[in-house]
Amino acid sequence: MRALFFSLMMVSNNPTLFDFSKESSLRNWVIINDGVMGGLSRGRLALSPEGYGKFSGTVSLANNGGFTSIRCNLAPTAVPQGAKISMRIKGDGKAYQFRVRHKPMAYQSYIYDFTTTGEWQTIEFPISEMYPERHGRRLNMPNFNHEKMCEFTFLIANKRNEEFELFIDQVNLTN
């Protein structure tokens, strides 16, 4: 019983998953390019002069490539029943994915596809709408139905050579 109490205490209830500012540390963020599979895409994450996260780069289909992503590692974060993801972003009119995992190195990621408008926008959706996928293949499993999450990712993979730019202000978990 004591171990269960301790593990429950280790789960964060903070609804702000990440809020960029000029002082933000990027140490919990990881860039994952298709080079892990031989591709040549290049993504990067930096802070803009205004203090937003700027995910930008080039997607290349060469060498069976075609994606780049940025991942934020979190302390295990409680996901209440009926929770929603809310993110304030400004993109370039391109399609992206927002992904979460319920535990480190989980077999599947849970995906929400969205398209940016070129203007600042707030995108909100129930986390239960996120579908399971692995390596670009949708899995025959239930949508996200876990009690916690440990990471989230922004990914671009539009099956074309392209440059991209996505500004991120904040990502929240709301009820």
N, C-alpha and C positions, 0 to 999 in steps of 0.2 A: 504494500500500500504506500509506503514511504517513497519508493522509486516512482510509482505512478504520479504521486503529488509533485515530486521534483520534476519529472518530465513535462507535466502540465504547466509548471511555472516557467519552463524554458520556452514556451510558445508565446510569441509576441501578439498583442492585440492592437497594435498601432495601425490605424487605417491608412496612414500615408506610407506607401511602399517606397517612393522616392520623390523628393522635391528638389529640383535643381536650383542652384543659386550660384553667385560668383564665388562663394566659398566652398562649394560642394567638393567632396573627395570622390574620385572615380575609382578608388581602390577595390570596391566590391563589384566592379564591372569587368567583364571579359569580352574580348572581341573574338568571334569565331568566324573565320572565312572558309570558303570551300577548299582551301589549300590542304585541309585535313584529308581531302579525297583527291588531291592532284589539281584542283582548279586554280584559277588566277585572279579571282575577285579580291578586292581590297576594300574593307570597311574600316572606319576609324570613329572614335568617340572623343569629343573635345568639349570644353565649355565655351560657349559663344561670349562675346564681350558683354552681352546683356545678362549672362548667367543661365542660359538654357543649355541643356544637353544637345549637342549637334552630332547626329549619326549621319555620316556621309561617306561617299566613296564611289567605286565603280564595280558593277557586276559584270562578269565575263563568263561566257559560255565555253570558252576554250578549255581543253583538257577535261571535259565532262563536268565543268564547274557550273555555277549559276546561282550562288547565294552568298550572302554575308549577314552577320547578325551581331548584336550586342546583348550580353546576358548580365543581369544583376542578381548576385547571390544575396539572399536574405536569411536572417534568423528565421527558424520555422515560425510562420505567421498563421494564426487562427483564421479560418474561413467560416464565418457564421452562415447558417442556413439562409438562403435568399440573397447572399452577398452579390455585389456588382463591382466590376472594375470601371473606374472612371479615369480617363487620361486626357490631359490638355496637351495638344500637339499642333504643329504646323508643318505640313509636308509639301510636296512638290507635285501633287496630283497623281502620284503613283500608288499602287496597291502594296500593302505591307501585311505582316502577320504579327499578332501579339500572342505570345506563348507563355504558359506556366507549367511548372512541374510541382508535384505534391511531395516529392522526396528527391534527394540528390541521386543522380544517375538513374532515375526511373526509366523504364523501357520506353514509355510514351511521353510526349508532350501534349498539352491541351491547347488548341488553336482557336483564335478568333481572327478572321480576315477583315481588313478595313481598307478603305481608299481615302486618301487625303484630298483636300480641296484646293490647296495653295494658300489658304487663310488659316488663322488660328481657329481651332475647333475643339470642342469637348466631345469625346466619344465615350458613351456609357453603355454597358451591356451586362446581363446576368452572367456570372462566372459559370453557371450551370449550362450555358449555351456553348461552352468551349468543347470542341470535339477532339477525340484522341487521334494522334498521328505519329508515325515514326518514319524518318527518312523519306518524307514526301508521300507516304501512303496512309490513307485513312484506315483506321483500325475498327474492327467490328467489336467495339466495347462501348460501355455507357459514356456519356459526356462527363465532364468534371463533377465528381460527387465526393470529394475528400474533405477532411476537417482542417487541413492546413496546406500551405504552399511554402516552397523554399527558394524559388527563383522565378524570375520573369525575363522574357526575351523579346526584342524587336528584331524582325527578320524581313529581308527583301529577297524575293526569288520569283521574278516575273517571266522567266524563260526567254529573256532577251538581254543583249548587251546594252547596258545603260548606266549613266551616272545618276546619283540620287542624293537627296538631302532631306533629313527629317529632324525638326527641332522638337525637343521634349521639355515641357515645363514641369509637369508632375504626373505621378501615377498613384491612384488611391484605391483602396478597397472599401466600399461603402455598403451600407445595409438598406 
